[in-house]
Amino acid sequence: MTSERINILFGKQYVITTSEVGEVLADVKERILANEERVRLTGADYLVAEIIDAIADQHFGVLDSLGDRIEAVEDMVIERATPQVLKEIKTLKSSLIYIRSGVWPLREAMDKL
C-alpha cells in the first residue's frame, strides 16, 4: 500500500495543488474538463471541493478493498489459523488504521465546510 501527499492552497480566485504522484489530481482534471463551464462559474471553492471529493472517493475505495480482504482472511482463520494468516491479519489491520487516520480528518474538514 502506498500513500500520496497532496497539498492544497487556495484563495478566492485561485487554487494551487502539489502532489507526489498526481493520480488523484488526474481524476479531478478529467472532471474539470468534462464540466469546464461549471468550474469557471462557481470559483475556487468548488474546485477545492472537487479535489477533496476525489481524495475521499479514492480512500473509500481502498477501505472497501481492505474490507473484502479482511473477510477472506477471516474465512481462512475459521478453516485454519497459521502464522502466515495471523501475520496477514496484523498487516491488514495496520493498513486499515493507517488509512482511517487519513480519512477521518478529511471527513471532519468537509463537515466544517
Backbone torsions as a table, in degrees:
resi	resn	phi	psi	omega
1	MET	NA	134.2	179.1
2	THR	-117.7	160.2	176.6
3	SER	-125.1	158.6	-179.6
4	GLU	-132.8	127.9	178.4
5	ARG	-90.3	130.6	178.2
6	ILE	-125.8	128.8	177.1
7	ASN	-109.5	138.3	179.7
8	ILE	-129.0	125.3	174.5
9	LEU	-124.7	126.1	-178.8
10	PHE	-145.1	156.7	176.2
11	GLY	-136.8	-166.3	-176.7
12	LYS	-62.2	-36.0	-174.6
13	GLN	-116.3	6.1	-175.3
14	TYR	-149.3	157.5	172.2
15	VAL	-139.2	127.4	177.3
16	ILE	-121.8	129.1	177.9
17	THR	-127.0	148.9	170.1
18	THR	-133.7	146.4	177.8
19	SER	-151.0	159.8	-179.3
20	GLU	-77.6	-40.7	-176.0
21	VAL	-114.6	-48.7	175.5
22	GLY	96.2	5.9	-178.5
23	GLU	-63.5	-42.4	179.1
24	VAL	-64.9	-42.4	-179.4
25	LEU	-68.2	-26.1	175.4
26	ALA	-64.1	-38.4	176.5
27	ASP	-63.1	-41.2	179.2
28	VAL	-64.6	-41.5	179.2
29	LYS	-58.7	-42.2	178.2
30	GLU	-63.7	-41.0	177.9
31	ARG	-61.5	-41.7	-179.2
32	ILE	-65.1	-45.6	-178.9
33	LEU	-64.5	-32.3	179.3
34	ALA	-72.7	-27.2	-176.9
35	ASN	-137.7	52.3	-173.8
36	GLU	-58.3	-40.3	-177.7
37	GLU	-60.1	-43.2	-178.2
38	ARG	-62.6	-41.4	-179.7
39	VAL	-62.8	-42.9	179.8
40	ARG	-65.3	-37.7	-177.0
41	LEU	-78.4	-29.5	-174.2
42	THR	-94.0	-23.5	173.8
43	GLY	96.2	-171.1	-173.2
44	ALA	-65.0	-36.9	-178.3
45	ASP	-62.7	-36.8	177.2
46	TYR	-65.2	-42.8	-180.0
47	LEU	-63.3	-42.5	177.4
48	VAL	-62.1	-41.7	177.8
49	ALA	-61.6	-40.2	177.0
50	GLU	-62.5	-41.7	179.3
51	ILE	-64.1	-47.2	-179.6
52	ILE	-64.7	-38.8	177.8
53	ASP	-61.7	-42.1	178.8
54	ALA	-64.7	-40.1	178.1
55	ILE	-63.7	-46.3	179.8
56	ALA	-62.7	-43.1	178.9
57	ASP	-57.0	-43.0	-179.4
58	GLN	-65.1	-40.8	179.8
59	HIS	-64.7	-42.8	-178.1
60	PHE	-68.2	-31.2	174.2
61	GLY	-64.2	-40.9	177.8
62	VAL	-65.7	-41.9	178.6
63	LEU	-62.2	-39.8	176.8
64	ASP	-62.0	-43.8	179.1
65	SER	-62.1	-43.6	177.5
66	LEU	-63.3	-39.6	177.5
67	GLY	-59.5	-42.4	177.8
68	ASP	-62.9	-42.6	179.5
69	ARG	-66.0	-37.7	178.7
70	ILE	-63.3	-41.9	177.8
71	GLU	-61.2	-40.9	179.0
72	ALA	-63.9	-41.6	179.4
73	VAL	-67.6	-38.4	177.1
74	GLU	-58.8	-41.2	177.3
75	ASP	-61.3	-40.5	178.2
76	MET	-64.8	-37.3	-179.6
77	VAL	-64.8	-41.8	179.1
78	ILE	-59.9	-39.5	-179.9
79	GLU	-74.5	-46.3	-177.3
80	ARG	-168.2	125.7	179.3
81	ALA	-97.1	108.1	177.1
82	THR	-108.0	163.7	176.1
83	PRO	-55.9	-35.6	179.9
84	GLN	-66.1	-41.3	178.6
85	VAL	-65.3	-44.0	179.1
86	LEU	-62.6	-37.9	177.2
87	LYS	-65.0	-40.6	178.7
88	GLU	-63.2	-40.5	177.4
89	ILE	-60.7	-45.8	-179.7
90	LYS	-62.3	-42.2	178.9
91	THR	-62.4	-44.8	-179.7
92	LEU	-64.7	-42.5	178.7
93	LYS	-62.6	-41.3	178.3
94	SER	-62.5	-41.7	178.8
95	SER	-63.8	-42.8	-179.7
96	LEU	-63.4	-43.6	178.3
97	ILE	-63.0	-41.6	-179.8
98	TYR	-62.2	-45.2	-178.7
99	ILE	-68.7	-43.9	178.7
100	ARG	-59.4	-35.8	-179.9
101	SER	-64.8	-23.2	176.2
102	GLY	-90.6	-29.8	-175.7
103	VAL	-80.4	-41.2	-175.3
104	TRP	-62.1	-44.5	176.5
105	PRO	-61.8	-33.7	177.9
106	LEU	-65.1	-42.8	178.4
107	ARG	-62.6	-42.8	178.7
108	GLU	-63.2	-40.5	179.4
109	ALA	-63.9	-41.4	179.2
110	MET	-65.9	-36.9	178.4
111	ASP	-62.9	-34.1	-179.4
112	LYS	-74.8	-24.0	179.0
113	LEU	-78.1	NA	NA
